[in-house]
Amino acid sequence: MRKVQTAKEPTRSAGVLAATLLLANLVFTPVAAADWFFGAKAGPMLVDVGGMDDPTNAGVMVGHEWGVVLGDIGVQGEITSSIDDGSYAGQDVSIDTQAVYGVFRTAGPVYFIAKLGMLREDVTIGSVSDDDTGSSAGLGVGFSIGLAQFEVEYTQIEDDVDFLSVGIRF
């Protein structure tokens, strides 16, 4: 005699499907999460104006990478703000930035970085503030040590402002 299934009894195929979905979630979620990164960086904003003491900035970055044959390509957002104001003619100088970059990192434990993107900056000298938006580019080198990557970068903010930073990524 065949047993008739009721709506409350799960079928064997539903159980197999649920187990397969659970297993796929356990396997693929860490792989997808590994493509995201976050980090922090700090360093001087090198301002090419005579008589100006450079401000020191610190910031955060977050991004997503896709592996390619020669390394990783990705998208990276960065926000920095002056943590130690510079000075010019007795006035405090600060520079805040927000940027989005396309980034390429070569493969290996020691790797090279190239990035190109758009940046918005807000420069304040005393009580006068001015903002500008434009392209930005940078080069750097990184070192993988365990789960962290240490990076040293040179980024052109604008014609007379550059950012030399040391950072860590996870």
C-alpha positions in Angstrom: 0.0 0.0 0.0 1.4 3.5 -1.0 1.6 6.1 1.6 -0.1 9.3 0.7 1.9 12.5 1.5 0.2 15.3 3.2 1.3 19.0 2.9 3.0 18.8 6.3 5.4 16.0 5.4 8.4 17.1 3.4 9.5 15.1 0.4 12.9 13.5 0.2 13.8 15.7 -2.7 13.0 18.8 -0.7 15.3 17.6 2.0 18.1 17.0 -0.5 17.5 20.4 -2.0 17.7 22.1 1.4 20.9 20.2 2.3 22.4 21.2 -1.1 21.5 24.9 -0.6 22.9 24.9 2.9 26.2 23.2 1.8 26.5 25.7 -1.1 26.0 28.6 1.3 28.7 27.3 3.6 31.1 26.8 0.7 30.5 29.9 -1.4 29.9 32.6 1.1 33.5 32.7 2.5 34.8 32.8 -1.1 32.5 35.7 -2.1 33.3 37.6 1.2 37.1 37.2 0.5 36.8 39.5 -2.5 35.8 42.5 -0.3 38.5 44.3 1.7 38.8 47.3 4.1 41.7 49.1 5.5 43.2 52.3 6.9 46.0 54.6 5.7 47.9 57.7 6.9 50.6 60.0 5.8 51.5 63.6 4.7 49.7 65.6 2.1 52.6 67.0 0.2 51.6 70.5 -0.8 53.9 72.2 -3.4 53.4 75.8 -2.1 56.4 77.7 -0.7 56.2 78.4 3.1 53.4 75.8 3.7 53.8 73.1 6.4 52.1 69.9 5.1 49.0 68.5 6.9 48.9 64.9 7.9 45.9 62.9 6.8 44.4 59.6 7.9 41.6 57.7 6.3 39.7 54.5 5.5 39.3 52.5 2.3 36.9 49.8 1.2 36.8 47.9 -2.0 36.0 44.8 -4.0 38.4 42.8 -6.2 38.1 40.2 -9.0 41.0 37.9 -9.7 42.5 37.9 -13.2 45.5 36.0 -14.6 48.1 38.6 -13.6 46.6 39.8 -10.3 43.4 41.5 -9.1 41.4 44.3 -10.6 38.9 46.2 -8.4 37.0 49.2 -7.3 38.1 51.0 -4.2 36.6 54.0 -2.3 38.7 56.1 0.0 38.0 58.9 2.5 40.8 60.9 4.2 40.8 63.8 6.6 43.5 65.9 8.2 44.4 64.7 11.7 47.3 67.1 12.1 46.8 70.5 10.4 49.5 72.1 8.4 50.1 75.8 8.4 50.5 78.7 5.9 51.0 82.3 6.9 49.9 81.6 10.5 46.7 79.9 9.3 45.8 76.2 9.8 45.6 74.1 6.7 43.5 71.0 6.3 42.6 68.8 3.3 39.7 66.3 3.2 39.3 63.9 0.3 36.7 61.4 -1.0 37.7 59.2 -4.0 36.6 56.2 -6.1 39.3 54.4 -8.0 39.7 51.5 -10.4 42.7 49.5 -9.0 45.0 46.8 -10.4 47.3 44.8 -8.0 49.8 42.4 -9.4 49.9 38.8 -8.0 52.4 37.6 -5.3 53.4 38.3 -1.7 55.1 41.5 -2.9 52.9 43.3 -5.4 52.6 46.6 -7.3 49.5 48.8 -7.2 48.2 51.2 -9.9 45.0 53.2 -9.5 43.1 55.8 -11.5 39.8 57.5 -10.5 37.8 60.5 -9.5 38.5 62.6 -6.4 36.8 65.4 -4.5 38.9 67.5 -2.2 38.1 70.2 0.3 41.0 72.5 1.2 40.6 74.8 4.2 43.2 77.6 5.0 42.1 79.5 8.1 38.4 80.3 7.6 38.6 80.1 3.8 37.5 76.8 2.2 37.5 75.7 -1.4 36.5 72.4 -3.0 37.5 70.8 -6.3 36.7 67.6 -8.2 39.0 65.9 -10.7 41.0 62.9 -11.7 43.5 61.3 -9.4 46.1 58.6 -10.0 48.5 56.6 -7.8 51.2 54.0 -7.7 52.4 51.8 -4.8 53.8 48.6 -3.6 52.3 46.1 -1.1 53.5 43.2 1.1 51.3 40.3 2.1 51.9 39.1 5.7 49.4 36.6 6.9 45.9 37.9 6.6 47.0 41.6 6.2 48.6 43.5 3.4 50.8 46.5 4.1 50.9 49.1 1.3 52.9 52.2 0.6 51.4 54.5 -2.0 52.0 57.8 -3.8 48.8 59.4 -5.0 48.5 62.6 -7.0 45.5 64.6 -5.5 45.9 67.5 -7.9 48.7 69.4 -9.7 50.3 70.7 -6.5 49.1 68.2 -3.9 50.3 64.6 -3.5 49.5 62.1 -0.8 52.3 59.7 0.5 50.6 57.1 2.6 51.3 53.9 4.5 48.3 51.6 5.0 47.0 48.2 6.0 44.3 46.1 4.3 42.4 43.1 5.4 
